[in-house]
C-alpha cells in the first residue's frame, strides 16, 4: 500500500503590527538644518513561533536609524508579523518558508509602515530598498553549516590522545 503524503498548504491568516516605535530626539532643531545628509543603518531579522493547528507566527523585525555626526536624527523599530497556516511540507521546505518566503510576504507591509511614520515625523520620503530574503536565508544556512562543521572539528580535535 502506497503511503499518501499530506497535502501541502500555505495560507496567510493575518498580517499585523506587533510592535512599533518612532523616536526623533533632535526635533525641532533638526528641521532648521538646510543641507544634511544623515547616515542610515538598517538592521533586519526574522523569527518564528509555532502555534496551534499548524499556525505559525513569523515576525520580521526592522530597525532603521538615521544619524549625523553620531547624533540620532530618528530611530524606527518595527515588528511586522504574520500568522501563516503551514502544513504538509518537509522540515527543510518548512525552514525555507519561515526563513525566506514569509519574511518576503511581510516586507512590503513593513516598508510602507516605516516610510509612513518617517514622513509623519516631518522627514523627507524614505524608501527601503528591496531585500533578497532567499539570498539572506541561503547565507544564514551556509554560516550555520560552517559553524557546525567548525564546532564538530573542534570537538574532535579536543579529545585525548
C-alpha positions in Angstrom: 0.0 0.0 0.0 1.4 3.4 -1.0 1.6 6.0 1.7 0.0 9.2 0.7 1.8 12.4 1.6 -0.2 15.1 3.3 -1.4 17.9 1.1 0.9 21.0 1.2 -0.9 24.0 2.5 0.3 27.6 2.9 -2.2 30.4 3.7 -1.9 33.8 5.2 -4.2 34.0 8.2 -3.4 37.6 9.3 -0.8 40.3 8.9 -0.4 42.7 11.7 2.0 45.1 13.5 3.2 43.5 16.7 5.4 46.4 18.0 6.2 49.8 16.5 8.2 52.8 17.8 9.5 56.1 16.3 11.9 58.5 18.1 13.2 61.8 16.8 15.2 63.2 19.8 16.6 66.3 17.9 13.4 67.9 16.8 12.6 70.7 16.1 16.2 71.8 15.8 17.0 69.2 13.1 14.4 70.8 10.8 16.3 74.1 10.7 19.3 72.5 9.1 19.2 73.0 5.3 21.7 70.6 4.0 22.1 67.5 6.0 22.9 64.0 4.8 22.4 61.5 7.6 23.9 58.0 7.5 21.1 55.4 7.7 21.6 51.9 9.1 19.2 49.1 8.7 19.1 46.1 11.0 16.9 43.2 9.9 16.0 39.8 11.5 13.1 37.4 11.5 11.9 34.9 14.0 9.3 32.1 14.0 7.0 30.7 16.7 4.8 27.7 16.3 1.1 28.0 17.3 -1.9 25.7 17.3 -3.2 23.7 14.4 -0.2 24.3 12.0 -0.4 28.1 12.5 2.9 29.8 12.7 3.8 33.4 13.6 6.6 34.9 11.7 7.9 38.2 12.9 10.1 40.5 10.7 11.9 43.0 12.9 13.4 46.1 11.3 15.4 48.8 12.9 16.2 52.0 10.9 18.5 54.6 12.5 19.5 57.8 10.8 22.5 59.6 12.4 24.5 62.6 11.6 27.8 63.3 13.4 27.0 60.4 15.8 23.7 62.1 16.8 20.5 60.2 16.2 18.1 62.1 13.8 15.4 59.4 14.0 15.1 55.8 15.1 12.3 53.4 13.9 11.8 49.9 15.3 9.1 47.8 13.8 8.0 44.2 14.3 5.8 43.3 11.3 4.1 40.0 12.0 2.1 37.4 10.1 0.2 34.3 11.1 0.6 31.6 8.5 -1.1 28.2 8.2 1.7 25.9 7.0 1.3 22.1 6.7 2.4 19.2 4.6 6.0 20.4 4.0 9.2 18.6 4.7 11.4 20.0 7.5 13.7 21.6 5.0 10.9 23.2 3.0 9.3 24.5 6.2 12.6 26.2 7.3 12.8 27.9 3.9 9.2 29.0 4.1 9.5 30.6 7.6 13.1 31.8 6.9 12.6 33.3 3.4 9.1 33.1 1.9 7.1 34.5 4.9 9.5 37.4 5.6 9.3 38.3 1.9 5.5 38.5 2.2 5.8 40.7 5.3 8.5 43.1 3.9 6.2 45.3 1.8 3.9 46.0 4.8 7.0 46.9 6.9 8.4 49.1 4.1 5.1 51.0 3.9 4.7 51.4 7.7 8.3 52.7 8.1 8.1 55.1 5.2 4.8 56.4 6.5 6.0 57.1 10.1 9.2 58.8 8.9 7.2 61.1 6.7 4.7 61.8 9.6 7.8 62.6 11.7 8.5 65.5 9.3 11.3 64.0 7.3 11.8 63.6 3.5 10.5 60.5 1.8 12.3 57.4 2.9 12.3 54.2 0.7 13.7 50.9 1.9 15.3 49.1 -1.0 14.1 45.6 -1.9 15.7 42.8 0.1 16.6 39.3 -1.3 15.4 37.1 1.5 16.3 34.0 -0.5 19.9 35.1 -0.5 19.9 36.0 3.2 18.4 32.6 4.1 21.0 30.8 2.0 23.8 32.8 3.6 22.4 32.1 7.1 22.2 28.4 6.3 25.8 28.4 5.0 27.0 30.2 8.1 25.2 27.7 10.3 26.7 24.8 8.4 30.2 26.3 8.6 29.8 26.9 12.4 28.5 23.4 13.0 31.5 22.0 11.0 33.9 24.2 12.9 32.4 23.1 16.3 32.4 19.5 15.2 36.1 19.7 14.2 37.0 21.4 17.4 35.2 18.7 19.4 37.1 16.0 17.6 40.5 17.7 17.9 40.0 18.4 21.7 39.8 14.7 22.5 42.5 12.9 24.5 45.2 11.1 22.5 
